[in-house]
Amino acid sequence: MADESSQSLAVYLQGRVKFFGELLQALPETRARADLLEKAKSLGLFWTSPDQIHRRITWFTASGFHTSGQRPMPRPLGRGIVDRLLEPETGLHDQ
């Protein structure tokens, strides 16, 4: 997927999918699924399974934001989009 299309898709998803940009931001320092699930819960999400975390990580990989594998690592495109996604007018805290 081209960089511009990936970024447009990420902005679109951020406005409609909870814990999208926040997860992308959290992944470099927190990779344990249980910890990411707790972070989601701290933002008011009532998830009981890491399934939603896995789905979002798959989206990140397909969009070119993260590498695939057991320990996904952010790619430059993913690092570059985080600040844009979490601007006050697009972030989860405004919903």
C-alpha positions as CSV (number, residue, x, y, z in Angstrom):
1,M,0.0,0.0,0.0
2,A,1.4,3.4,-0.9
3,D,2.4,5.7,2.0
4,E,-0.2,8.3,1.2
5,S,-3.0,5.7,1.0
6,S,-1.8,4.1,4.2
7,Q,-1.8,7.4,6.0
8,S,-5.3,8.3,4.7
9,L,-6.6,4.9,5.8
10,A,-5.0,5.4,9.2
11,V,-6.6,8.8,9.7
12,Y,-10.0,7.3,8.6
13,L,-9.7,4.4,11.0
14,Q,-8.6,6.6,13.9
15,G,-11.9,8.5,13.6
16,R,-13.9,5.3,13.7
17,V,-12.0,2.7,15.5
18,K,-11.2,3.0,19.2
19,F,-7.7,2.3,20.5
20,F,-6.2,2.6,17.0
21,G,-3.6,5.4,17.2
22,E,-3.2,4.8,20.9
23,L,-2.2,1.2,20.3
24,L,0.2,2.2,17.5
25,Q,1.8,4.6,19.9
26,A,2.0,2.0,22.8
27,L,3.4,-0.9,20.8
28,P,7.1,0.2,20.7
29,E,7.4,0.2,24.5
30,T,4.6,-2.3,25.4
31,R,4.4,-5.6,23.5
32,A,2.8,-7.9,26.0
33,R,-0.8,-8.4,24.9
34,A,-2.0,-8.5,28.5
35,D,-0.4,-5.1,29.2
36,L,-1.9,-3.7,26.0
37,L,-5.3,-5.1,27.0
38,E,-5.0,-3.3,30.4
39,K,-4.1,-0.1,28.6
40,A,-7.2,-0.4,26.5
41,K,-9.3,-1.0,29.6
42,S,-7.7,2.1,31.2
43,L,-9.1,4.1,28.3
44,G,-12.7,2.8,29.0
45,L,-12.8,-0.2,26.7
46,F,-14.4,-3.3,28.2
47,W,-12.4,-5.9,26.3
48,T,-11.9,-9.3,28.0
49,S,-9.7,-10.8,25.3
50,P,-6.7,-9.6,23.4
51,D,-8.5,-10.4,20.1
52,Q,-9.1,-6.7,19.4
53,I,-5.4,-6.0,20.0
54,H,-4.4,-8.8,17.5
55,R,-6.8,-7.4,14.9
56,R,-5.4,-3.9,15.1
57,I,-1.8,-5.2,14.9
58,T,-2.8,-7.1,11.8
59,W,-4.1,-3.9,10.3
60,F,-0.9,-2.1,11.2
61,T,1.1,-4.8,9.4
62,A,-1.1,-4.8,6.3
63,S,-0.8,-1.0,6.1
64,G,3.0,-1.0,6.4
65,F,3.1,0.6,9.9
66,H,4.6,-2.4,11.6
67,T,6.6,-5.5,10.7
68,S,4.9,-8.9,11.1
69,G,6.0,-11.6,13.5
70,Q,6.0,-12.5,17.1
71,R,7.5,-9.1,18.1
72,P,6.2,-6.5,15.7
73,M,8.4,-3.4,15.3
74,P,7.3,0.0,14.0
75,R,8.4,1.0,10.6
76,P,9.2,4.6,9.8
77,L,5.7,5.1,8.3
78,G,4.1,3.9,11.5
79,R,6.3,6.1,13.7
80,G,5.6,9.1,11.5
81,I,1.8,8.8,11.6
82,V,1.3,8.5,15.4
83,D,1.5,12.2,16.2
84,R,-1.0,13.0,13.4
85,L,-3.4,10.4,14.6
86,L,-3.4,11.6,18.2
87,E,-3.9,15.3,17.5
88,P,-6.8,16.5,19.7
89,E,-9.3,16.6,16.9
90,T,-8.7,13.0,15.8
91,G,-7.8,11.2,19.1
92,L,-9.9,8.8,21.2
93,H,-10.1,11.3,24.0
94,D,-12.5,13.5,21.9
95,Q,-15.0,10.7,21.3
